[in-house]
Amino acid sequence: MDIEQLIQKLRSLDLYAECPCSGEFKLSESILFDGTKPFPEEALEAQINLEDSLKAREEELKKRMKLATETAQVTTKAVNIGKKLEKVLPTMKDFKWSTPDSKFLGDPIDLIIFNGLSENRVQPINFVEVKSGKARLNKHQKSLKDY
């Protein structure tokens, strides 16, 4: 049996094949040809389409990688600015607690306010965690909040 006869036989049978990238497909619906001869036109078109699709996916991946890098840089800047600002927070005009009563921790929470400490009569103690934008409490901060 020569290659052409084998291809015709495969086309006539109800056989399925599996491709790791696209799953199962019917052999009779695929482009079968003798690889020792020039590619048939439909195989060349399929190859061009696949290459174009691959290039488009590659470009999309490059865009996503660039965006991820830029997003990480912006997030890092925001976190670093936040870490600096939380240290000077007690000196800001709208800070509602007494500056001498405020003690900076930084981690797991930003500040502990010993209300009345500067007057030698500590009343309630406040835990202050400063967040901005879409920042959220981490698991340690959540456990303190829930306590």
C-alpha positions as CSV (number, residue, x, y, z in Angstrom):
1,M,0.0,0.0,0.0
2,D,1.5,3.3,-1.0
3,I,1.1,6.6,0.9
4,E,-1.8,7.9,-1.3
5,Q,-3.8,4.7,-0.7
6,L,-3.1,4.9,3.1
7,I,-4.3,8.5,3.1
8,Q,-7.5,7.5,1.3
9,K,-8.1,4.6,3.7
10,L,-7.6,6.9,6.7
11,R,-10.1,9.4,5.2
12,S,-12.7,6.6,4.8
13,L,-12.5,5.3,8.3
14,D,-14.3,6.7,11.3
15,L,-11.1,7.4,13.2
16,Y,-10.3,10.1,15.7
17,A,-7.0,11.6,16.7
18,E,-6.1,13.7,19.7
19,C,-4.0,16.9,19.6
20,P,-2.6,18.2,22.9
21,C,-3.3,21.7,21.9
22,S,-6.9,21.4,20.5
23,G,-8.3,18.1,21.7
24,E,-9.9,15.3,19.8
25,F,-10.8,15.6,16.1
26,K,-12.0,13.4,13.3
27,L,-9.2,12.3,10.9
28,S,-11.6,12.4,7.9
29,E,-12.1,16.1,8.6
30,S,-8.5,17.0,8.8
31,I,-6.0,17.8,6.0
32,L,-4.1,14.5,5.3
33,F,-1.3,14.6,2.8
34,D,2.0,13.1,1.8
35,G,4.8,15.1,3.6
36,T,7.4,14.0,1.0
37,K,5.6,16.0,-1.6
38,P,4.8,19.8,-1.8
39,F,2.1,20.9,0.7
40,P,-1.4,21.1,-0.7
41,E,-2.8,24.6,-1.0
42,E,-5.3,24.1,1.9
43,A,-2.4,22.9,4.2
44,L,-0.4,26.0,3.3
45,E,-3.4,28.2,4.1
46,A,-3.9,26.5,7.4
47,Q,-0.2,26.9,8.2
48,I,-0.4,30.7,7.4
49,N,-3.5,31.1,9.5
50,L,-1.9,29.2,12.5
51,E,1.3,31.4,12.2
52,D,-0.8,34.6,12.1
53,S,-2.7,33.4,15.1
54,L,0.5,32.6,16.9
55,K,1.9,36.0,16.1
56,A,-1.3,37.7,17.4
57,R,-1.1,35.6,20.6
58,E,2.6,36.5,21.0
59,E,1.8,40.2,20.7
60,E,-1.0,39.9,23.2
61,L,1.3,38.2,25.6
62,K,3.9,41.0,25.2
63,K,1.3,43.6,25.9
64,R,0.1,41.7,29.0
65,M,3.7,41.3,30.3
66,K,4.3,45.0,29.8
67,L,1.1,45.9,31.6
68,A,1.9,43.5,34.4
69,T,5.3,45.1,34.8
70,E,3.9,48.6,34.7
71,T,1.2,47.7,37.2
72,A,3.8,46.2,39.5
73,Q,5.9,49.3,39.4
74,V,2.9,51.6,40.1
75,T,1.8,49.3,43.0
76,T,5.3,49.3,44.4
77,K,5.5,53.1,44.3
78,A,2.1,53.4,46.0
79,V,3.1,50.9,48.7
80,N,6.4,52.7,49.3
81,I,4.7,56.1,49.5
82,G,2.1,54.7,51.9
83,K,4.9,53.4,54.1
84,K,6.4,56.8,54.3
85,L,3.1,58.6,54.9
86,E,2.0,56.3,57.7
87,K,5.1,57.4,59.7
88,V,4.1,61.1,59.4
89,L,0.4,60.6,59.8
90,P,0.2,61.7,63.4
91,T,1.6,65.1,62.4
92,M,-1.1,65.8,59.8
93,K,-3.7,68.5,60.4
94,D,-6.8,66.2,60.3
95,F,-5.3,63.5,62.6
96,K,-7.9,63.1,65.3
97,W,-5.7,61.7,68.1
98,S,-3.0,63.4,70.1
99,T,0.4,63.2,68.5
100,P,2.3,62.4,71.8
101,D,-0.2,59.6,72.5
102,S,0.5,58.0,69.1
103,K,3.2,55.3,68.7
104,F,4.2,54.1,65.3
105,L,4.6,50.3,64.8
106,G,4.4,49.8,61.1
107,D,3.6,46.1,61.3
108,P,1.2,44.4,61.8
109,I,-0.6,47.7,62.3
110,D,0.5,51.2,61.6
111,L,-0.2,53.0,64.9
112,I,-1.3,52.4,68.5
113,I,-2.9,55.3,70.1
114,F,-2.7,55.3,73.9
115,N,-5.4,57.9,74.5
116,G,-4.4,60.1,77.5
117,L,-0.8,58.8,77.7
118,S,0.6,62.3,77.5
119,E,-1.6,63.3,80.5
120,N,-0.7,60.1,82.5
121,R,-4.2,58.7,82.3
122,V,-4.5,56.1,79.5
123,Q,-8.1,55.5,78.6
124,P,-9.0,53.4,75.6
125,I,-6.3,52.2,73.3
126,N,-6.9,52.5,69.5
127,F,-5.3,50.4,66.8
128,V,-4.9,52.4,63.6
129,E,-4.2,50.9,60.2
130,V,-4.0,53.3,57.3
131,K,-5.1,52.1,53.8
132,S,-5.8,53.9,50.6
133,G,-7.1,53.1,47.2
134,K,-7.9,49.4,46.9
135,A,-5.5,48.3,49.6
136,R,-6.9,45.6,51.9
137,L,-6.0,44.2,55.3
138,N,-3.7,41.2,55.3
139,K,-4.4,38.1,57.3
140,H,-2.6,39.4,60.4
141,Q,-4.4,42.7,60.3
142,K,-7.8,40.9,59.9
143,S,-7.1,38.7,62.9
144,L,-6.4,41.8,65.0
145,K,-9.5,43.5,63.7
146,D,-11.7,40.4,64.5
147,Y,-10.2,40.1,68.0
